[in-house]
Amino acid sequence: MFAALLTLSLTVCGQSEQPTWEQTISELMTAEDAESEAWEETMQLLTEQANHPINLNTATREDLEQLPFLTAQQVEQLTEHLERYGPMRSFGELRMLPAFDPARLALLPHFVYLGEKAPDTIKPKDLLSRGRHELTGYGKVPLYQRQGDRNGYLGYPYKHWLRYTYTTQHVKAGLVGAQDSGEPFMAGRNWGGYDYYSFFIQLKRLGRLEQLVAGKYKISTGMGLVLNNSLGLGKLATLSQLGRTPTTVRPHASRSAANHFQGVAATVRLNPRLRATAFVSYRALDATLNQKDSTATTLLTDGYHRTPTEMGKKGNTHSTDAGADLRWQKNGFHLGATAIYTHLSRRLQPDVSAIYRRYYPQGQDFLNVSANYGYNSRRLTVAGETAANRQGALATLNTLSLQLAEGLSLLAIQRFYSYRYTALYAHSLSEGGRVQNESAAYLGLTWQPSPRLRLQAYTDWSYAPWAKYQVSQSSYANDHIITANYTHKDWSFQARYRLHRRERDNADKTALYWRNEQRARLSADYTGLRPLRLKTQADLARVGEETGWAIGQQIDCTLPKTQLMGAFTYFRTPSYESRLYTYERGPLYASTFPMLYGEGIRYMVMVRRELGRRLTAVGKLGVTDYFDRSQISSGLQQVNDSALPEVEVQVRWRF
């Protein structure tokens, strides 16, 4: 079937497809990013923005700051250009802005459009005019059976979700219902239908009210040391955006059941230079409870409710949150302050018998405050945030971005996170994934010597004064990467090499040793074989004494109403330690990063068809076929087969 569909694409395609924004963004992903829920959330957020682009000619600075791939200089230059020269007539005008490189010039049109300038005053009757409705349904059917499907899971093996949004220039509303495989639907505790619901309504740019969000939402402020449950970008992506962290309030439109607020948030412009954001939230959390005293040992974020045990943890703890952010900005300078208070209905009491958990968040009441500051000019950006928790422990992150010459920029980041600092909603640049127990220095360089060639590199050195997972004492780590992108006519090449060194406990936990992880990638993208677009990618991982590798081929083709995609990857790694990840396109809001280890092949075929002007249908078959085993996974997830075939179907209706 796979070969037949690839043959079909070779014979019927009528035009080549240009690289998508998903592929461009995925090139910034590292192994840690692929394993992070924050990265998946970021991809869904970007999908939402691409699906509902911003009118560039009516965009405010705050609108542009929602695009995480733009640097502070790019936001500043674009804002100045619109204020000085008025609405843009074509994207070609962006080439006049020195800060915009070819990569950003290619990305931006996926997320913005050039529309008419809106009137300065809005009448109430116009708020809901010219609205766009969108209804999307998705289903995934596994063509295999897990142990839990036979005996153990409360629901059927199918995953599905439904998503509705209504969008106008000033109003956005939405509802999402989602169901994971194995969870009950319209049964038991899920008698109301889906296992998870998200709802929101957002009002934007109504006089002094910049925005109001009711329902579920996300917030990011400063550098993320106190509050950031909105974006999760890794070290390489941080280099591409030159360390900028936007301050935004966003509706929570994804299927993630954790890491959001529920209530009301509003941003008000007090005067042309001063903005204030305030929010309140009350929501249910999943937690693992201590059977002795009913305290919460762990707050869960996976959102799974497939078994009686998992269902028993659903919503057994509640969180009440309130906070505010104040930001002043003038002549390139900005100052801000953030505060958040959280009360949990149960005391959070992690198991501290393991030394690395000794300073994990504990208690029922949490308070974090911070000050953020910075200066931005055409060539120089300085930004930072310093935060403290209720116990007075500190965290600080400071960045300096310098445009040394046209096409040459430098990024330096200093960070210090006390091992006693805790913040429930913090997420920022780090070595260990937590804003805690780290002192580090990061230096990155981006050089574009010609429009065809772009080089990026960073080095990051960190020290953890307290124990970490798999490290029972203070330890060091360093991380280095270099990437090169070269384009020439119909060819595009990428090369990447990364060396990640971390100290780990030896077998007896009597001393530390250096665990070296090396990863390399080579890829070639070709659009000259009309009517096809081809991409070949090879990955190599050397972790300790293990060596793993993978090589894959992707074929895409776009017709006026039909898009065909196929991909094939052969992989071979000795064990899970040397696992590899690859980006794989999927239906809207459902792209994946398959984890590959052992020996086998991963292949997929996908067809997207426009059924008229308003209806789109997508079908995908994805298979992971292992050569080195006849049993996959264990426990309730065990599959007594060597292959995992899955079918995905999506229908999208715009009206």
N, C-alpha and C positions, 0 to 999 in steps of 0.2 A: 504493500500500500504506500509506504514511504517513497520508494523508488518511482512508483507510478505518478505520484503527485509532483515529484521533482521533475520528472520528464514532461508532465503537463505544463509546469511553469516555464520550461525551456522553450516550449513550442507556441504558447499562446500569449506571452507577455508582450505588451506594446510600448512600454516606456520604462526607464530606470527609475528607481526610488532613491532619493537622497537620504543620508543618515538622519535618523530620528533624534529628537532631544533625549529620549530614554537611553539610546546608545551612547550619546555624548556624555551624559551625566554618569552612566555606569562605568565609563572609563576612569572615573575618579574614585571608584570603590576599591577598598582593600579587603583582606580576609576578615578583619575585625568588623568592618562595616556590614559585610554580608550576614554576619551572625547577630547583628544588632537590630532590635525592634525599632530603634530610632531611625535607622536608615530606611527600613520598609515604610515607616510613617512618612518620612520625607519624600519618598517616591510617590506615595499616594497623594500627598499634598501638592507636589508639582503636577501630577496628573490632573488634579482638580483645577489648578491654575491654568494649565494648558487647555483644558476643556471649557473653561470660562475665562477667556483672555481679558486683559485690561485694555480699555481705550486709552492709548498713549497720550492722545491730545487732551484728555481730561484728567490724567493721572496726577495725583499729588505726590509729594516726596514720600509720604507714608505708603502709598500704593506701590511705588517703585522699590521701597525697602522690603516689600514682601517677596521680591524675587531674589532668592538667596545667592544666585550666581553672579550678581552685580557687585562690584566693589564700591566703596564709599566715593571714590573719585568719579566713577561712572554715574552713580546716582546724582552727584552734585552737578556734573557737567550736563547731564540730560535735563535736570530741573532748570538750570540756568538757560539752556537753549530754548526750552519751551516758554519760559517767562519772557525772554528777550525777543524771540522771533515768531512766537505764536505756533499754531498747529502745524504739524509736519504733513507734507503731501506724499512723501515716499520714504521708505526705510534707507534709501541712499543717503539722506541727510546725516545719518548716524556716522557715516565715514568721515565727516568733518570734525567729529569729536575725538581729540587725541587719545583719550583713555580707552576707547573701544578697540579691542583686538578682534581679529577674524573669528575667533571662537565665540565671543559674545555677540558679534554681529550676526552669526548664524543661529544662535540660540534664541535671541530676543523675539524674533517674529513668531515663534511658537507660543509665546505667552502674552503678547500684546497685539493690538490691531490699531489702525489709523482711522478713527471715526470723526464725526462732527463734534465741534465744541458745544458743550451743554450750556443752557442758559444759567445765569447766576442765581436766579431765584426759582424755587420749585414749589408748585402748587400741590396741596395734598392729593388732589384727584389724579395727579400725574405720577404719584409714587408707584402705582401698580400698572402703569401703561407700558405697552410694548414689552411685556414680559415673555420669557422663554421657559417652557416646561421641558423637563427631561426625565424620562422614566427608563431605568436600566435594570434588567434582571439577569442573574448569573447562576449557573449551576455547574458543579463538578461531580462526575460519576466515576468512582474507581472501578476498574475492571479486574479487581482482585478482592480477596476477602482477608481481613485481619482477624486475629483471635478474638478481639473484643466485639467484632461484628457477629460472631457466632454466640458468644456468651460473655457479657461484661459491660458493654456500652448500653446506655439507656435509649439511644435513638438509632436511626438508620445511618448507613455509611455515606450519604450524600451531603455535600456542602453546597449551600446556596445563599444568595442574598438578594435583596431588592433595594433600590435606591431611587429616590425622587428628589428633584431640585426645581425650584422656581427662581428665576433670576431676572431682575431689571437693573437699571443703572444705579438705583439707590436701595433696593431691597433684594435680599436673598434668603430663601427658606428651603429647608430640606428635611428629609426623613430617611433613615437607613435602618433596615432590619437585616440581621445576619445570623447565620447558623453554621457552626462547624460540624464536620463529619463526626458522627457518634452522639451528637446532642439531641435531646427530644424536641420535637416540633409539635406545638399545640397539644402537649401532654405533660402530666405531672406538674412540676413547678413552672414549666413553660406553657401553661394553658393559654396564655395570651398570644401564642404564635411563635415568633422568633426568640432565640435565647438572648439576643442583644438588640437594643434599639438605640439610635442616636437621633436627636431632633434638634433643630435650631432655627432661629430667625435673626437676620442681621439687617440693620439699617445703617446706611453710609451717607456721609457728607450732607447733613441736614442742618445748615447754619453752623452754629458752634459745636453741634454734636457731630464729631467726626465719624463715630460709629457706636452702635449699641448691639450687643449680641445677647440673646436670651436662649436658654437651652444648654447644650453642651458646647464647650469652646476650649481653646488652647491659648496660652500666653507665653511670650518670650520677652525678656527685658534685659538690658545691659549686655553683659558677656555670658549670661546664663548661670552665674554662680549662685543665684537665689531662685530664679524662676525661668525655666525653659522646658516646657513640655510640647514644644511646637516643631523644632527643627533638630536634626541630629546629623551633623556633617563631620567627617573624619579629618585626619591630618592633611591628606592630599587635597580634599575639597576646600579646606580652610585656606590653603595656599592660593587656590584659584579665586577665592573671594577676598583675599588679602586680609583675612581676620575679621571682617565686618560681621557683627551680629545684630540683626534688626530688632527693633522693639515693635511687636505686633500683637494684635488680638485677632484670632481666626476662629471661625466656626469649626467644630469638630465633625467633619463629614466622612471620616474613615470608619473602618470596621473594628478598630482597636477598642477593646473594652476597658482599657486602663489608660492611665497617664493623660487625663483630661479633667476639666472642671465642669460642674453642672449648676447653673444658676444664671446670673446676670453680670455682664461686664460692659463698661462704657468708657469711651475716650472723649473728652471735652477739650476744645481749644479755648483756654481762658483769655488769651490775647495772642497776637501774631507770633510770639516767641515762646509761649508757655502752654504745655499740654498736660492734662491730668487723666490718668486711667485708674478706675476703681472697680473692684469685682468682689462678689460673694458667691459661695458655692456650698452645696450640700449634696453628697453622693454616697452610694454604697460601694464598698470595697470587698474583694475576696481576700481572705487571710487564713493561714494555717494557725490553729489555736493550740495553746498549751492546755492539755487535758486536766492539769492540776488546778489551775486558777483562771482558766479562760482568757488569759492574755494572748495577744497576737504575736507569734514568733516570727512570722514572715508575711509581708503584704505581697500578694500574688498579682502578676501582670499578664499571664498567658491567656486568660479568659476562657479556658476549657472547662466545660461542665458535662462530661461524657459519662462519668460513673457516679454511683451514689456518694462516694467520698468527695469527688470534685463538686458535685451539686450541693453537698452539705456546706461547702465553703463559700457558696455564692452569696454575696451581699451580707456576710455575717458581721461586718464592721462598717462603720460610717465615719466619714470625714467632713468636718465643717471648716471651710477656709474663707479668709477675708484678707484683702490686700489692696495696695495702692502703689502707683508709680507716677512720679512727677518729673517732667523733662523740660528743660529750658535750652533754647538754641538761638544763637545770634552770631553772624559773621564767621561762620565755620566752627565756632566753639559750641560745645554742649555740656550740660551738667544734668544729672538725674539722681533720683533717690527712689529706692524700692523697699517695700516692707510687706511681709506676708505672715499671717498667724494661722496655725492649723491646730484643730482639736480633734482627736480620735476618740470614738466611743469606747474603744478598748485600749488598754495600755499596750504599747509596742515593746515587747521584751524578747529580743533575739537570743538564740543560744550562744552565749559567750564563752562556752568551754573551749571552742576553737579560738586561738589567740588572735587570728586575723579579724574576728568579728567583735573584738573587745570594744571598739568605738563605733560600731554601727548605731544608727539612730535608735534611741530608747526614750520611752515616756508616752504621755498622752497629749502634752501641749508643746508646740514647736513655734519658735519665732526666729525669723531671719530678716536682716536689714542690710542694705548695701548702698553705696554711692558709686555712680558711674560717671565718666568724664571723658572728654576728648576734644580734638581739634582736627579739622579737615580742610585741606587746601588742594590746589590742583596737583601738587606733587607729594605732599606730606599728609599722612593720616596718623594721629596718635589717639588711642582709645584704651580704656581700661575700666575695671570694676574692682572694688574692694568690699568684701562682705563679712558679716559676723553672725554667729548663731546666738542662741539664748545664753549659752555658757561663756560667750566672749571669745571663742575660737575664731580665727581669721582665715579667709581665703582671698587671694588677689590674683588677677590676670591682667596683664598690660601688653599692648601691641604697638608696634611702630611699623608703618608701611611707607616706603620711600620710592618714588618714581625717579630712578637714577638717570634715566635717559629714555627716549622714545623706544618702547619695546623692552625695557629693562627695569624690573621692579624688585624690591627687597622687602621681606617681611620678617620681623623679629618679634618673638612672643616670650614673655617671662611669666611664669605662673608659680604660685605657692599655695598649696592647700594643706592646712594643718590636719594632722591625723585625728584631731578632736573636732574638726569642723564637720557638721552634718547639715544637709538641706534636702528635704523630701522631694523637691521638684527641680533640683539643679541638674543641668546637663551642659557640659562645656568640653573644650579640648582637654584630653587627658590621656595618660598611658594605660591606666587600668580600668577605664570605663566609669570611674566614680570621681566626683569632685571632692576628693579627700585623700590625705596621706601621699602628697606628691610635691616635689620641688623640681622645676624643670626649666630648660631653655630650648627654644625652637628657632631655627633660622632657615628661611626659605628664599628661593630665588626663582624668578620667572624671566626668561630671556627669549625674545622673538627677533633674531637677527635678520629675518626676512619674512615676507608674508607666507612663505611655504613652510618654514621651520619654526617650531616652538619647543623650547626646553624648559623643564621645571625640575627642581630638586629641593629637598629639605633634609635637615638633620635635627634630631630631637634627642636630648640627653635628660634623663630624669633620675631622681633619687627618692626612694620611699623610706622614711625613717621608721615606720612601724611595719609589722608583719602583713603579708598579703596572702591570698590564696596560693598554696603550693610554695610559699616562702615564709619561714618561721622567724625571720629576723629582718633587719633593715637590708635593703638591696638596691641595685642599680639596674638601669635599662637604657638602651640607646636604639634609635630607629632612624634609618637612612633610606632615601628613595631618590631615583632619578628617572625621568621620563622624557621621551622625545617624540614629537609628532611632526610628520613631514607629509606634505601634499604636493603633487605634481600632476597637472592635467586630471586624468581620470583615476589616479592612484592616491591612496592615503595610507600612511604607515604609522604604526605606533610601536615603540619599544619601551619596556619598563623593567627596572631592576630594583629590588628592595632587600635590605639586610636589617633584620630585627633581632637584637640580642637582649636577652633577659636572664637575670640570675634566678636559679631555682634550687630548691632543696635537693640534696643527694638522697639516695635510697634510705639511709639511716638518719636523715635529718640532723646530721652533725656538721655539715658544711654546705656551702653554696657552690654551684658550678654554672658556667655560662651555657645557656641553651640558645643555639643559633638557628635562625629561621631565614632562609633565602628563598625569594620568589622572583620569577622572571616571566615576562609576557612579550610575545611578538605577534603583531596582527597586520594584515594587509587588506585594504578595502578597495575594490575595483568596480567602477561604473562604466568602463569603456566597452564592455561586451554587450552592446545594445541587443536586446532590451532588458538585460539582467543587471542586478547589483549583487556582487559576491564579496564575502568576507571570510578570510581564513585566519584562525587564531590558534596559537600554541602557548601553553602554560607549563611552567616547570616549578616544582617546589622541592627544596632540600631542607628538611627539618631534622636536626640532629644527624643521625646516620641514615635516615630514610630519604629516598628520592622518589618523587611522584611526578607524573606528567600527563598532559592531555592535549589533544589536537582536534580542532573542530572546523566545520564548514557551515556557512550560512548563505542561503539564497533567498533573495526578496524580489518581488515583482509587483508593480502597481499598474492596474488598468483603470480606465475611467470610473468603473463602479466596483471593481474587484481587486483585492490585494491577496497575493499568495506568498506564504513564508514557509521556509523549511530550514531545519538546522540539524546537524549531526556532530556528536562529540565522542571520541574514544578516549577513555581515561584508564590510567593504571597507577595506583599508589599502594605501597605496602600496608598501610593501616590508616585509621582515622586521623592520626597525628599529622600526616602529610596530605590531608584532604585539600581539594581544590573547589573553587566556585566559578561559575560562569553566568553571565547575564542571559536571560531568555525572555523574549517578548511573549506577551499573552494578551488576552482581552483587556479592555479598558479597566483600570484600577486593579489588575490582577497579574502584573508582571512578576516574575520569580527569579530567584538566584539558586538554582539547584546545587546541592552539595554532592561532590563526587569523590568517592574513595573505594578502594578495592580495584577490581578490573571489570570493565563493562563498557557499554555504550549508552549515551543519552541522545534521543532524537525526538523531534517534534515536527508536525505539519500544522499550519493554521491557515484558514481562509476567512477573510473579512469581505462581506458583500453588502453594498448599498441597495436596499430594496425600496427604491423611490427616493424622494427628497428627504424624508423624515425618519425612515426606518433603516437600521443597520443590524445585521446578524453576523456573528462570529462563531466559528467552530474550530476546535483545536484538539489534536491527539498528541499526547506526550508520553513517552515511555523511557524508563530507566531499566536496562536489561543487564544483569550481572552475569559474568562468566565464572566467578570464583565461589559461588554459593548457591544453595538451593533453598535457603531460609533467610529471610530479611527481617532485621530488627528482632525484638524480644518482647515478652510480656503480652499485654493486650494489643500492641502494635505489630506483633509477629505475623508475617505472611509466609506461608509454606510454598514459596515459589521463587523463581529467580528473576522475575520481571515485575515492574510496577507500571502497568498501563493506565492512563487516566484520560477521560474525555471532558472537555470544558465547552460550554455553550453559553452564549450571551446574546441578548436582544436589547437594542437601545432605540427608544422612540422619542423624538424631539417634536414638540408641537407648540 
